Amino acid sequence: MNQRTYPSGVPCWIDTEQPDVDAAAEFYAGLFGWTFEDVMPPGATGRYLIARLGGRDVAGLGSGQEGTTAWNTYVAVDDADAAVPRLVAAGASLLSAPADAGEGGRSAAMVDPDGAAFRLWQAKRRPGAQLANQPGTWNFSDLHTPNPEAAMAFYGKAFGWQVDDIGYGLMVRRPGYGDHLEATVDPDIRARQSTFPAPAGFEDAVAWIVASSSDEPPHWHVTFTVADRDRTVAEAGRLGAEVIRQDDTDWTREALIRDPQGAVFSTSQFTPPGG
């Protein structure tokens, strides 16, 4: 099996920090069918579980403080130590300096100019999510921001992103990512996307930008693919989550969910026009 890798500037990993890691693992195992491996060494402060589906890494669950539970999005960089001053010069703020995450890689936490937190990942043994866009796995991360134009300017400078207004959303592209996928783990990406009316450049899509309301804090929001939105909603409720909202679009059936410890995420069932 080819390992999935991520060029610099491509979102590559997601995780959540939870006060009760075991309870979080039980919830997400029930909702998405994940299994877990604790990768922290014996005697370490805190815990970090790698979630897997079908034996492949899909997300992380780590120890966190009560009241700060959220899902985090990581962007791949070649050199975290070199990226930090460059991003600070572009207007970001540093939350935590680059540090090794065992043998997996090196990470740093930052905040963009409008206040949305994101993380950097310099891969070593763990390049990032090994399965995506399949039921029970990460679909996309969306930047919710009150100032999309400023966000486009910052992230374009920070990571080389280009943003296309495709009418129903602002699609973020990392030019060349489709070529990378085609040459590595997804040789049929363009052929597959040609079977439905995908927007031009969709093979390079890495995120979306959403204009948020004034009462919504800027943040990176995580969405998971599911096979059946209604079944997922019912299971989430049974497992103790709060279903905040459900929406249907021309392309998706979605639900906004708050997990039992407070982390908010979305699920999305792909329902393209014409089936």
TORKOL-989807 format. One line per field, with one value per residue: x negated, y, z of N, C-alpha, C in turn. Coordinates in pm, 1 decimal. Layout:
// residues N
n_xx	(X  ...)
n_yy	(Y  ...)
n_zz	(Z  ...)
ca_xx	(X  ...)
ca_yy	(Y  ...)
ca_zz	(Z  ...)
c_xx	(X  ...)
c_yy	(Y  ...)
c_zz	(Z  ...)
***
This chain:
// residues 275
n_xx	(-84.5  -66.5  -204.3  -29.7  -119.2  -187.8  -223.1  -400.8  -198.7  47.3  336.5  307.8  362.2  574.4  680.3  814.8  839.3  920.3  1082.1  1138.3  993.2  1042.7  1323.8  1378.0  1263.1  1431.0  1671.2  1612.9  1532.5  1773.2  1925.5  1786.8  1650.7  1384.7  1060.7  800.4  465.8  247.4  -8.2  -187.2  -483.4  -553.6  -488.0  -472.9  -351.5  -16.3  185.0  196.0  380.7  377.4  615.9  761.8  890.9  983.9  721.3  566.8  424.5  630.0  699.4  636.7  653.9  611.1  493.2  657.2  762.2  1054.3  1321.7  1189.6  1222.3  1186.8  1169.2  869.0  681.7  411.8  146.6  -69.1  -420.0  -754.5  -959.2  -918.5  -1037.4  -1148.9  -918.9  -762.8  -869.9  -833.9  -555.6  -475.2  -576.2  -400.4  -172.7  -62.7  -24.2  -220.7  -136.7  -239.2  -572.2  -770.8  -794.7  -908.9  -707.2  -738.6  -868.3  -713.4  -685.1  -718.7  -572.4  -383.8  -183.8  37.9  195.1  409.7  428.5  690.7  766.5  816.4  718.6  456.8  247.2  -90.4  -259.2  -542.4  -640.1  -768.9  -794.6  -521.8  -321.9  -66.9  296.6  401.5  617.5  890.3  1190.1  1363.7  1636.5  1657.8  1419.8  1198.3  1316.4  1307.7  1148.8  1283.2  1233.8  1374.7  1448.9  1474.9  1377.8  1324.0  1171.6  935.9  840.8  790.9  578.7  382.5  345.4  282.4  33.0  -96.9  -88.7  -73.8  180.8  463.3  774.6  1096.4  1400.8  1676.5  1941.3  2126.3  1956.6  1630.4  1360.3  1061.2  749.6  449.2  222.5  112.2  152.9  335.5  188.7  -10.0  140.5  237.2  2.3  -76.7  109.1  363.9  436.3  657.3  792.2  871.3  1023.4  1227.5  1345.6  1446.7  1683.6  1889.7  2029.1  1783.1  1623.0  1390.4  1049.4  1086.9  945.0  724.8  822.2  813.1  933.1  1199.8  1336.6  1542.6  1771.8  1824.9  2065.4  2098.7  2111.6  1982.3  1690.8  1376.1  1251.4  1106.7  1291.0  1393.7  1496.4  1650.3  1677.4  1969.6  2170.0  2443.1  2632.4  2858.8  2859.5  2616.3  2666.5  2865.5  2715.5  2517.2  2670.3  2757.7  2518.9  2465.8  2412.2  2482.7  2701.8  2678.3  2766.4  2920.8  2870.3  2958.8  2813.1  2758.1  2564.3  2496.5  2587.0  2599.3  2482.5  2447.7  2265.0  2216.7  1982.5  1985.3  1808.5  1781.2  1655.1  1702.9  1815.9  1872.1  2075.7  2096.0  2285.7  2239.4  2428.3  2462.1  2598.9  2835.1  2760.4)
n_yy	(-118.9  213.9  491.9  776.3  1102.0  1451.5  1751.2  2057.0  2309.3  2188.8  2092.9  1836.2  1676.7  1604.4  1661.7  1620.8  1765.8  1639.8  1636.6  1386.2  1128.5  855.7  842.7  1000.4  841.9  619.5  734.5  819.7  581.3  443.7  607.8  634.6  397.3  377.3  251.2  246.6  349.5  404.4  625.8  749.7  742.4  518.9  658.1  917.4  1257.2  1316.0  1195.3  1048.4  938.8  754.6  743.0  492.4  360.4  77.3  -1.4  218.0  538.6  802.0  1019.9  1208.8  1179.1  1362.9  1448.1  1706.8  2027.3  2085.4  2262.4  2368.0  2214.8  2106.8  2056.4  2033.1  2159.5  2071.5  2197.0  2096.3  2143.2  2191.7  2256.3  2326.4  2504.3  2698.5  2787.0  2919.2  3191.5  3307.1  3298.5  3451.9  3697.7  3740.1  3801.0  3625.9  3484.4  3330.1  3045.1  2811.7  2707.6  2540.3  2191.7  1859.8  1579.8  1311.6  1049.3  1096.9  1351.4  1709.9  1984.2  2293.5  2551.6  2801.6  3124.4  3279.6  3610.7  3697.8  3553.5  3277.7  2961.4  2743.2  2465.5  2358.8  2102.2  1918.9  1652.6  1338.2  1030.5  1005.0  1102.6  1210.1  1205.1  890.8  793.7  935.9  1122.0  911.8  716.8  782.9  916.5  1204.6  1473.9  1755.6  2057.6  2364.0  2711.5  2931.4  3259.0  3612.2  3778.7  3711.9  3806.5  3915.2  3682.5  3524.6  3667.6  3642.3  3355.1  3289.7  3410.3  3278.7  2998.3  2959.8  2932.3  2937.5  3089.5  3019.7  3158.1  2980.0  3018.7  2877.1  2864.9  2934.5  2802.4  2656.6  2612.1  2427.0  2470.7  2215.0  2002.7  1807.9  1685.1  1568.3  1382.9  1221.2  1107.2  955.6  827.5  827.2  759.8  773.9  1010.1  1235.0  1116.5  1003.7  1231.6  1346.4  1222.5  1349.3  1684.9  1844.5  2140.4  2343.1  2274.5  2125.2  1902.5  2001.7  2098.8  2187.0  2291.0  2497.1  2829.2  3001.8  3257.7  3395.1  3469.6  3764.6  3687.1  3448.0  3295.0  3320.9  3029.0  2706.4  2458.2  2120.8  1862.9  1547.1  1268.7  1077.6  783.3  781.7  1034.3  1062.3  825.0  854.1  1083.0  983.4  789.4  947.4  1095.3  887.0  818.3  1027.6  1282.1  1621.2  1715.2  1982.0  2108.9  2037.4  2018.6  2035.5  2037.3  2106.2  1921.8  1778.8  1614.3  1729.2  1753.1  1930.4  1879.0  1847.8  1698.0  1474.1  1600.0  1853.3  1930.8  2058.2  1951.5  1867.6  1642.8  1489.1  1373.6  1270.2  1372.5  1403.7  1600.9  1430.5  1189.7)
n_zz	(0.0  -97.0  71.6  175.7  101.0  167.7  3.0  79.9  222.9  203.3  378.1  618.2  840.0  1120.5  1455.6  1787.7  2109.6  2420.5  2739.0  2861.8  2737.6  2694.3  2697.1  2474.4  2274.4  2286.9  2201.0  1931.2  1818.3  1824.0  1656.1  1407.1  1368.2  1436.5  1537.2  1790.0  1878.0  2141.6  2133.1  2295.2  2497.1  2776.1  3096.4  3009.4  3016.7  2976.3  2697.7  2370.3  2108.7  1810.9  1568.6  1370.1  1064.7  901.9  936.1  869.5  934.1  1049.6  1213.0  1520.3  1878.6  2164.3  2498.9  2675.1  2810.4  3007.3  2864.3  2648.1  2427.3  2096.5  1738.4  1554.3  1275.7  1068.6  868.6  612.6  615.3  495.2  669.4  987.9  1169.3  1004.6  880.0  1073.5  1145.5  893.2  859.8  1077.3  997.1  791.6  925.3  1111.0  1445.9  1700.9  1881.9  2005.3  2009.6  1755.9  1805.1  1870.6  1794.4  1914.9  1715.3  1503.8  1381.2  1353.3  1513.4  1527.8  1674.0  1562.0  1505.4  1280.4  1118.8  1173.4  1392.5  1383.2  1481.6  1378.4  1283.6  1223.8  1042.7  1018.7  858.6  963.6  1048.6  1032.8  786.5  766.8  737.3  624.5  496.5  341.8  265.6  256.7  392.8  737.3  762.1  739.6  549.4  449.4  568.0  672.1  662.1  876.0  872.9  941.0  751.6  454.9  232.6  343.1  461.4  234.7  125.3  327.6  356.9  98.5  70.3  277.2  222.9  -49.6  -151.8  -373.9  -437.6  -550.7  -645.0  -674.8  -698.1  -522.4  -310.6  -165.3  -295.5  -198.9  -345.8  -382.4  -607.0  -824.9  -653.8  -733.6  -939.6  -784.3  -630.5  -837.6  -927.2  -713.7  -486.9  -598.7  -884.9  -1052.7  -1012.3  -1172.4  -1375.5  -1222.8  -1107.2  -1334.9  -1378.5  -1257.6  -1239.6  -1154.8  -1028.1  -1216.5  -1161.7  -932.6  -857.5  -730.7  -495.0  -152.2  72.8  210.2  221.5  439.7  485.4  791.9  1051.1  1259.1  1524.5  1543.3  1634.2  1462.0  1306.3  1227.4  1079.1  1094.7  874.0  830.4  612.1  553.0  501.0  529.0  627.3  798.1  947.6  1078.1  1233.8  1406.1  1542.0  1660.1  1843.7  2008.6  2125.2  2289.2  2188.1  2076.5  1829.6  1637.8  1403.6  1085.9  736.4  391.7  71.2  -281.0  -333.0  -104.5  209.7  522.8  866.0  1167.8  1453.1  1804.2  2003.4  2294.2  2476.5  2387.8  2144.1  1822.6  1506.1  1157.8  960.0  640.0  375.0  50.8  -217.2  -517.9  -793.3  -987.6  -886.2)
ca_xx	(0.0  -142.6  -177.3  18.7  -203.3  -126.5  -316.4  -392.7  -83.6  170.8  383.0  264.6  394.7  668.4  691.7  894.6  793.9  1038.7  1052.4  1144.4  954.4  1109.6  1462.9  1377.3  1236.9  1552.4  1769.9  1578.1  1536.5  1912.6  1981.0  1717.9  1586.7  1239.2  983.3  703.0  338.1  185.9  -146.1  -274.7  -567.4  -516.7  -528.8  -458.7  -241.0  86.3  202.2  228.6  424.2  395.4  737.8  745.6  1005.0  928.4  578.2  496.7  436.6  730.0  713.5  575.8  723.7  511.9  537.0  680.2  826.4  1198.6  1361.8  1115.9  1231.7  1210.6  1092.7  758.9  637.1  268.3  102.3  -203.3  -532.1  -880.8  -1044.2  -835.6  -1115.5  -1162.1  -786.7  -706.9  -898.6  -774.5  -413.3  -463.0  -597.1  -280.6  -63.8  -16.0  -81.7  -266.2  -79.5  -339.0  -687.7  -790.9  -840.5  -897.5  -599.2  -802.0  -932.1  -614.4  -707.3  -743.0  -452.8  -372.8  -47.8  38.8  325.0  403.5  451.5  826.3  788.9  841.5  601.7  421.2  121.0  -184.7  -310.4  -660.3  -629.1  -882.0  -739.8  -378.1  -298.8  66.8  408.5  377.5  745.2  974.3  1302.6  1438.0  1720.8  1587.9  1290.5  1193.6  1354.8  1239.9  1155.6  1329.8  1200.9  1486.5  1385.2  1558.4  1309.0  1267.8  1070.4  810.8  795.0  733.7  448.1  287.2  313.8  213.5  -107.2  -152.7  -97.2  -58.2  316.9  545.4  914.8  1190.9  1542.1  1746.9  2083.9  2184.1  1854.0  1495.0  1280.2  917.8  668.6  303.2  188.8  23.0  185.0  396.2  80.5  -73.9  228.2  241.4  -125.9  -106.1  208.7  496.3  414.3  783.1  864.1  934.7  1127.5  1339.5  1413.5  1514.7  1813.8  1990.7  1987.5  1693.7  1571.2  1254.7  946.1  1128.2  841.6  629.0  892.3  760.7  1011.4  1300.5  1348.2  1682.8  1793.5  1894.8  2140.6  2020.9  2112.7  1912.6  1546.0  1301.9  1195.5  1102.1  1398.3  1366.4  1610.1  1625.4  1763.7  2050.1  2249.0  2585.0  2642.4  2962.7  2814.3  2510.2  2731.4  2930.1  2612.0  2454.3  2758.9  2756.6  2389.5  2457.2  2379.2  2591.4  2715.3  2709.8  2838.8  2910.9  2890.2  2948.0  2774.8  2767.1  2458.3  2469.0  2677.1  2501.3  2525.8  2352.9  2274.4  2126.1  1959.4  2021.7  1719.3  1790.9  1593.3  1803.8  1771.8  1981.0  2072.1  2148.0  2317.2  2230.0  2548.2  2449.1  2716.7  2848.8  2715.7)
ca_yy	(0.0  336.8  586.0  904.7  1212.4  1583.1  1860.0  2176.5  2393.8  2109.8  2038.6  1696.8  1599.8  1664.4  1595.9  1690.3  1752.8  1608.1  1614.1  1242.8  1067.0  726.6  867.7  1047.0  726.0  538.2  803.8  817.7  441.8  412.0  688.2  615.9  267.1  390.5  183.8  341.9  310.1  508.7  634.9  816.0  645.9  498.7  762.9  1051.3  1340.4  1322.8  1081.4  1079.7  818.9  758.3  675.5  423.2  296.2  -17.9  -10.6  336.7  655.5  897.7  1136.6  1193.2  1221.8  1391.2  1503.2  1850.9  2087.0  2104.0  2395.8  2408.0  2102.8  2145.8  1986.3  2111.8  2128.2  2088.0  2220.6  2041.5  2230.9  2119.1  2290.1  2404.4  2612.8  2804.1  2838.0  3005.6  3333.7  3352.8  3319.9  3567.0  3816.1  3757.9  3847.9  3526.5  3486.1  3198.9  2994.4  2722.9  2696.7  2406.6  2089.3  1724.4  1492.2  1181.4  1025.8  1118.9  1475.4  1830.5  2065.9  2424.0  2603.5  2941.6  3188.8  3368.9  3750.1  3720.9  3481.4  3134.7  2880.1  2631.1  2404.1  2318.1  1966.8  1877.0  1507.3  1245.0  896.4  1012.0  1212.6  1267.7  1112.2  792.2  764.2  1055.7  1129.4  786.4  719.0  770.9  983.7  1348.1  1518.4  1882.5  2158.4  2493.5  2828.0  3022.0  3387.5  3727.6  3860.3  3619.5  3867.5  3920.1  3544.4  3482.0  3732.5  3582.6  3215.9  3286.5  3441.6  3181.0  2861.4  2951.8  2894.3  3017.4  3075.3  3040.3  3173.2  2894.4  3046.9  2827.5  2860.6  2976.5  2680.6  2679.0  2517.9  2429.3  2428.3  2100.2  1893.0  1701.2  1612.0  1486.7  1270.4  1133.3  1037.7  876.9  735.8  838.9  778.0  791.7  1123.4  1318.8  1036.8  989.8  1359.9  1380.1  1156.3  1444.2  1820.2  1907.6  2268.4  2341.6  2278.8  2056.3  1805.7  2072.7  2156.0  2143.4  2349.7  2595.3  2946.2  3032.6  3386.4  3369.1  3579.5  3841.8  3623.0  3319.8  3316.7  3261.5  2898.3  2601.6  2363.6  1990.4  1786.2  1406.4  1201.9  965.9  718.5  807.7  1142.3  1038.9  718.7  911.9  1170.9  900.0  725.2  1050.7  1121.8  771.6  816.6  1139.7  1408.5  1713.1  1748.2  2124.8  2151.1  1953.2  2096.4  1968.4  2122.3  2035.7  1822.4  1708.6  1613.9  1760.3  1772.4  1995.2  1796.9  1875.1  1570.1  1481.2  1686.0  1990.2  1958.2  2069.4  1907.8  1839.0  1522.3  1519.9  1264.6  1322.1  1343.6  1491.7  1609.1  1315.1  1067.7)
ca_zz	(0.0  -102.8  178.6  127.4  144.5  151.4  -27.6  163.9  196.9  195.4  506.6  616.5  961.5  1214.9  1584.5  1888.5  2247.9  2498.6  2881.2  2889.5  2610.8  2678.7  2660.7  2335.4  2189.8  2284.5  2117.0  1789.2  1774.7  1798.0  1546.8  1279.5  1358.0  1452.2  1640.2  1843.1  1936.3  2223.2  2083.4  2392.7  2569.2  2916.9  3188.0  2950.6  3062.6  2873.4  2608.8  2231.2  2039.1  1666.8  1525.4  1242.9  1001.3  808.4  956.3  821.3  1021.7  1000.7  1300.9  1651.2  1999.9  2266.0  2626.8  2673.5  2927.0  2996.9  2818.9  2528.1  2335.1  1958.0  1635.8  1499.6  1139.6  1047.7  731.3  591.8  580.6  484.1  782.7  1079.6  1229.4  904.9  843.8  1176.9  1126.1  767.9  882.2  1167.6  914.0  709.4  1009.5  1207.2  1580.6  1744.6  2006.0  2065.4  1921.6  1700.1  1898.6  1816.8  1839.1  1906.1  1586.2  1398.3  1308.7  1432.4  1497.7  1592.1  1674.8  1524.4  1488.7  1165.0  1158.8  1222.1  1516.7  1365.4  1514.8  1292.2  1324.0  1120.2  1059.3  942.4  871.1  968.6  1026.5  1007.9  692.7  777.7  721.6  520.7  431.7  348.1  171.9  263.3  512.2  864.3  756.9  712.9  416.2  428.6  672.8  622.5  742.9  902.4  901.2  906.9  651.7  355.9  146.0  418.7  477.1  107.9  110.6  421.5  327.8  -29.2  97.3  370.8  173.2  -193.9  -188.4  -463.0  -399.8  -660.3  -611.3  -769.7  -688.7  -397.3  -207.9  -196.8  -298.1  -184.1  -422.2  -378.1  -743.5  -835.6  -562.4  -813.6  -1005.6  -680.9  -600.7  -954.0  -939.5  -593.4  -431.9  -661.1  -1029.0  -1125.0  -956.6  -1275.2  -1440.4  -1129.9  -1092.2  -1459.7  -1384.1  -1209.1  -1280.7  -1057.7  -1075.8  -1270.4  -1058.9  -810.7  -818.1  -645.6  -380.0  -22.4  182.1  170.3  307.6  467.1  551.1  917.0  1110.4  1356.3  1656.0  1533.8  1638.6  1350.9  1340.0  1126.2  1108.5  1035.1  823.7  802.8  515.9  602.7  397.0  552.0  726.6  898.5  1037.2  1161.0  1330.7  1507.3  1623.1  1741.3  1955.9  2099.0  2193.7  2381.9  2122.1  2045.0  1687.5  1638.6  1282.4  966.8  614.4  262.7  -39.9  -408.7  -341.3  21.2  324.0  626.4  1004.3  1258.7  1574.4  1915.5  2069.6  2435.5  2553.9  2339.5  2013.8  1717.1  1374.0  1065.3  878.3  507.7  282.3  -85.3  -295.2  -633.9  -879.8  -1075.8  -819.9)
c_xx	(-88.6  -104.4  -133.1  -67.3  -139.3  -233.3  -298.1  -273.2  48.2  212.7  365.9  313.6  496.3  657.5  778.2  835.5  917.2  1000.5  1048.6  1117.9  1026.8  1255.4  1472.9  1355.4  1361.1  1658.0  1736.1  1565.9  1679.1  1968.4  1919.9  1650.6  1436.6  1185.5  867.8  575.6  283.2  37.6  -238.3  -357.4  -522.3  -571.3  -515.2  -341.7  -139.7  86.7  229.9  258.0  429.7  519.8  714.5  879.9  949.4  777.3  499.6  526.4  536.7  739.7  640.8  666.4  618.0  572.4  551.1  749.6  976.8  1228.6  1290.1  1123.4  1265.9  1134.9  990.6  723.2  489.3  240.0  -41.6  -302.6  -658.1  -968.3  -965.4  -911.7  -1133.9  -1027.6  -735.1  -742.5  -841.4  -626.4  -388.4  -480.9  -476.5  -159.9  -10.6  -81.5  -116.4  -201.2  -176.3  -448.3  -701.3  -850.7  -821.4  -778.2  -649.8  -877.3  -837.4  -640.7  -730.6  -627.7  -467.9  -227.9  -51.3  181.4  314.3  442.0  591.4  860.6  820.5  713.1  581.6  285.3  38.1  -232.7  -425.6  -671.9  -764.5  -824.7  -591.1  -347.4  -161.8  172.7  383.8  504.1  833.2  1084.9  1375.7  1523.7  1641.3  1453.2  1308.1  1229.2  1278.4  1236.5  1194.0  1284.5  1324.4  1426.9  1478.1  1500.1  1244.3  1158.0  935.0  753.5  730.5  594.6  344.7  247.9  249.6  65.7  -172.6  -181.9  -82.2  80.6  376.5  691.0  1001.7  1331.0  1620.8  1898.5  2145.3  2079.3  1720.7  1404.1  1132.2  842.9  520.4  257.8  84.2  58.3  250.7  292.2  10.5  10.3  230.1  114.2  -155.5  7.8  343.4  483.3  541.0  858.4  936.5  1045.5  1250.3  1417.0  1486.5  1652.0  1925.2  1939.9  1905.0  1643.2  1428.7  1153.8  978.3  1025.5  736.7  692.2  838.8  842.8  1119.5  1294.3  1495.1  1691.1  1879.1  1971.3  2056.6  2014.7  2045.1  1762.2  1477.7  1241.3  1187.4  1198.2  1377.2  1496.8  1566.3  1725.1  1841.5  2131.0  2396.5  2597.6  2742.2  2921.9  2706.2  2568.4  2795.9  2826.4  2542.7  2539.7  2759.4  2628.8  2367.4  2420.1  2504.7  2590.6  2766.1  2798.2  2821.6  2944.9  2877.9  2911.2  2792.6  2669.4  2443.5  2590.2  2587.5  2565.7  2411.8  2372.8  2174.4  2106.2  1981.6  1931.8  1705.5  1728.2  1699.4  1742.1  1894.9  1963.7  2140.6  2165.5  2319.0  2350.0  2547.8  2575.6  2720.1  2800.5  2570.4)
c_yy	(124.7  428.3  718.8  1015.4  1344.8  1687.1  1976.6  2262.2  2321.0  2067.4  1887.0  1613.2  1677.9  1590.1  1680.5  1663.8  1742.0  1585.7  1466.3  1169.6  934.9  744.2  916.1  930.5  637.5  601.3  788.7  676.3  401.8  484.3  651.2  479.8  270.6  293.5  276.6  274.1  428.2  512.8  709.3  711.5  630.3  610.5  903.2  1124.7  1353.1  1199.7  1131.1  949.0  846.3  677.3  614.3  368.0  204.7  -27.7  110.9  457.1  755.4  1024.1  1108.0  1241.2  1242.3  1445.3  1654.4  1897.3  2102.2  2247.8  2442.3  2301.2  2149.9  2051.8  2082.0  2064.9  2163.6  2107.4  2172.1  2151.7  2146.0  2138.4  2381.2  2523.5  2728.8  2866.7  2939.0  3152.9  3390.2  3384.2  3436.6  3696.6  3845.3  3801.0  3749.6  3548.2  3343.5  3162.4  2901.9  2697.5  2555.2  2311.2  1953.2  1652.7  1348.6  1168.4  1055.5  1242.7  1589.5  1925.4  2199.7  2467.3  2753.7  2992.1  3284.7  3511.6  3779.5  3639.6  3334.1  3056.2  2769.9  2579.0  2367.9  2177.2  1942.4  1726.4  1440.3  1105.4  898.7  1129.5  1276.8  1161.9  1019.5  746.5  886.4  1044.0  996.1  789.0  692.5  838.3  1131.7  1376.5  1645.5  1957.5  2290.9  2601.8  2916.0  3154.1  3502.5  3809.8  3770.2  3681.1  3875.2  3780.0  3494.5  3541.1  3667.6  3442.0  3199.3  3312.6  3333.8  3046.2  2848.2  2911.6  2990.7  2987.8  3110.0  3054.7  3094.8  2906.7  3003.3  2816.6  2911.4  2855.5  2715.5  2570.9  2536.8  2379.3  2316.9  1983.6  1777.2  1618.6  1518.9  1364.1  1169.9  1049.5  944.9  780.7  736.1  861.0  806.5  917.7  1205.1  1243.7  1025.1  1120.3  1402.0  1316.4  1239.8  1585.3  1892.1  2040.8  2254.9  2354.3  2201.8  1954.7  1868.6  2125.0  2098.5  2196.1  2438.3  2712.4  2983.6  3167.3  3363.7  3492.4  3647.0  3774.7  3485.3  3345.1  3256.2  3127.9  2810.7  2490.7  2235.4  1921.9  1644.6  1355.1  1090.1  908.4  754.4  911.6  1109.9  929.9  770.9  1000.9  1089.1  836.1  827.1  1083.0  1009.2  769.3  939.0  1272.8  1493.7  1740.5  1891.5  2163.4  2046.1  2038.0  2005.7  2070.8  2043.7  1918.3  1735.5  1707.0  1622.1  1769.8  1837.4  1932.8  1846.4  1745.0  1584.2  1569.9  1825.6  2022.1  1953.6  2029.3  1888.2  1700.6  1554.3  1393.3  1324.0  1276.0  1432.5  1494.5  1490.6  1185.7  1037.8)
c_zz	(0.0  12.3  118.4  186.6  105.6  118.6  68.2  122.3  186.9  336.0  508.8  734.1  1043.1  1346.9  1676.2  2025.2  2336.2  2644.9  2918.7  2758.6  2588.8  2637.1  2516.2  2240.1  2178.0  2194.3  1969.1  1733.4  1740.1  1677.2  1412.1  1262.4  1373.3  1556.7  1678.4  1891.0  2015.6  2187.7  2179.5  2467.5  2713.6  3004.8  3134.3  3012.8  2949.3  2785.0  2468.0  2160.5  1889.5  1633.2  1388.0  1194.7  893.0  816.9  912.8  911.3  963.5  1085.7  1431.3  1762.2  2107.8  2393.3  2615.3  2799.6  2902.9  2956.5  2694.5  2419.3  2194.9  1866.2  1575.1  1359.6  1125.1  898.7  718.0  556.7  572.0  607.4  876.3  1137.4  1132.3  871.8  945.1  1156.6  996.5  785.3  977.9  1088.9  825.8  790.7  1109.4  1343.7  1620.5  1877.2  2078.6  1963.2  1866.4  1802.4  1834.3  1877.6  1825.9  1775.1  1470.4  1316.0  1404.9  1406.7  1568.1  1582.4  1651.0  1516.6  1371.0  1206.3  1211.6  1345.3  1503.6  1390.4  1411.2  1336.1  1202.2  1148.6  961.8  961.2  880.6  942.2  993.5  915.0  703.7  759.1  602.6  449.6  450.0  244.6  156.0  389.8  639.8  866.6  724.8  566.9  378.4  560.9  607.4  717.6  754.7  949.0  864.0  792.7  546.5  269.5  216.4  437.3  349.0  88.6  202.0  379.8  190.3  -12.5  181.9  305.3  21.6  -238.7  -289.2  -431.2  -518.8  -604.6  -715.2  -755.8  -558.6  -287.1  -258.7  -182.3  -294.3  -260.5  -389.7  -514.4  -744.8  -746.0  -637.0  -886.8  -906.6  -648.7  -715.3  -966.3  -822.2  -559.3  -503.6  -811.5  -1108.3  -1083.3  -1063.1  -1347.6  -1350.9  -1117.6  -1219.5  -1470.0  -1324.0  -1239.3  -1175.1  -1113.5  -1127.4  -1156.3  -933.6  -764.0  -728.3  -516.5  -250.0  95.1  121.2  267.7  317.2  537.5  674.9  962.8  1218.4  1492.9  1655.1  1535.7  1516.3  1392.9  1216.1  1167.6  1029.0  994.2  791.9  699.2  585.8  486.9  407.1  663.6  835.8  998.0  1131.1  1269.6  1442.8  1599.9  1712.7  1863.5  2056.2  2182.6  2282.4  2320.5  2105.0  1894.8  1679.2  1520.4  1173.7  844.8  493.5  156.8  -169.4  -416.4  -217.3  113.1  446.7  764.2  1081.5  1395.7  1678.0  1992.4  2220.4  2521.2  2493.9  2206.3  1904.5  1583.0  1286.6  1005.2  746.7  425.6  142.2  -166.5  -419.2  -717.2  -976.2  -1016.1  -844.5)
***
